[in-house]
Amino acid sequence: DRDGVLNEDVGYPGVLEPAQLALLPGAARAVGRVCERGHALCVVTNQKSVGAGLTSSAHIDATHARLRAALRLADSRAELGPILVSYGEDGVRPQPKPQPD
């Protein structure tokens, strides 16, 4: 997950602009330590604000670029693999995770 794990969870509707993203204390160090041990990290995140029309997928992509840069700036070992995004009920991306059915 992203919000509340790597960055501050600001509640719904979430981070709508890249400038709103703030790393949680220790997040970059934790990601760096995992990477240093040879593991790849993948982030899966719900971003229903896109499906609701509150922000765009381009803003989400820019937010993820800022997340990657902030992690590397705080810890040069910190690299994220794919960031998989569910936009919700817009018909473009799958429904939000998890789907326990």
C-alpha positions in Angstrom: 0.0 0.0 0.0 1.1 3.6 -0.3 -0.9 5.9 2.0 -0.2 5.3 5.6 2.7 3.0 4.8 5.2 5.1 2.7 3.6 8.5 2.9 1.2 10.3 5.3 -2.4 9.2 5.0 -4.3 12.4 4.5 -7.7 10.7 4.4 -10.2 10.8 1.5 -9.9 12.1 -1.2 -6.2 11.5 -0.6 -3.1 13.2 -2.1 -4.5 15.1 -5.1 -1.4 17.0 -6.0 2.2 15.8 -5.9 3.2 18.7 -3.4 0.8 17.2 -0.8 2.9 14.0 -0.6 5.0 13.7 2.6 7.0 10.6 3.5 6.4 8.9 6.8 9.4 9.0 9.1 11.6 5.9 8.5 9.9 5.0 5.3 12.9 5.7 3.1 15.3 3.9 5.4 13.0 0.8 5.5 12.7 0.7 1.7 16.5 1.2 1.4 17.2 -1.7 3.8 14.9 -4.0 1.9 16.5 -3.0 -1.4 20.0 -3.4 0.1 19.1 -7.1 0.8 18.3 -7.6 -2.8 14.5 -7.6 -2.7 12.3 -5.7 -5.1 9.3 -3.7 -3.8 6.0 -3.2 -5.5 3.3 -0.8 -4.4 -0.4 -1.5 -4.9 -2.6 1.5 -4.2 -6.3 2.5 -4.5 -6.7 6.0 -6.0 -10.5 6.4 -6.2 -10.2 10.1 -6.5 -9.4 9.6 -10.2 -12.5 7.6 -10.8 -14.5 10.3 -8.9 -13.0 13.0 -11.2 -11.2 14.8 -8.3 -7.8 14.4 -9.9 -6.2 12.9 -13.0 -4.1 9.8 -13.7 -1.4 12.3 -14.8 -1.4 13.8 -11.3 -1.1 10.4 -9.7 1.8 9.6 -12.0 3.5 12.8 -11.0 2.8 12.0 -7.3 4.5 8.6 -7.8 7.5 10.3 -9.4 7.7 12.6 -6.4 7.5 9.6 -4.1 10.3 7.8 -5.9 12.5 11.0 -5.8 11.8 11.6 -2.1 12.7 8.1 -1.2 16.0 8.3 -3.1 16.8 11.7 -1.7 16.3 10.4 1.9 18.1 7.1 1.3 20.1 6.4 -1.9 19.4 2.7 -1.6 15.6 3.2 -1.7 14.1 2.1 -5.1 10.6 1.1 -5.8 9.6 -1.3 -8.5 6.2 -1.1 -10.2 3.5 1.0 -8.6 0.2 -0.6 -9.5 -2.8 1.8 -9.3 -6.5 1.0 -9.1 -8.6 4.0 -10.0 -11.9 2.5 -9.0 -15.2 2.5 -10.8 -14.2 4.5 -13.9 -14.2 1.5 -16.2 -10.5 2.0 -17.0 -8.8 0.2 -14.2 -9.9 -2.8 -12.0 -12.0 -2.3 -9.0 -10.2 -1.3 -5.8 -8.3 -4.0 -4.0 -8.9 -6.3 -2.2 -11.6 -8.2 -3.9 -12.0 -11.2 -1.6 -14.8 -12.9 -3.6 
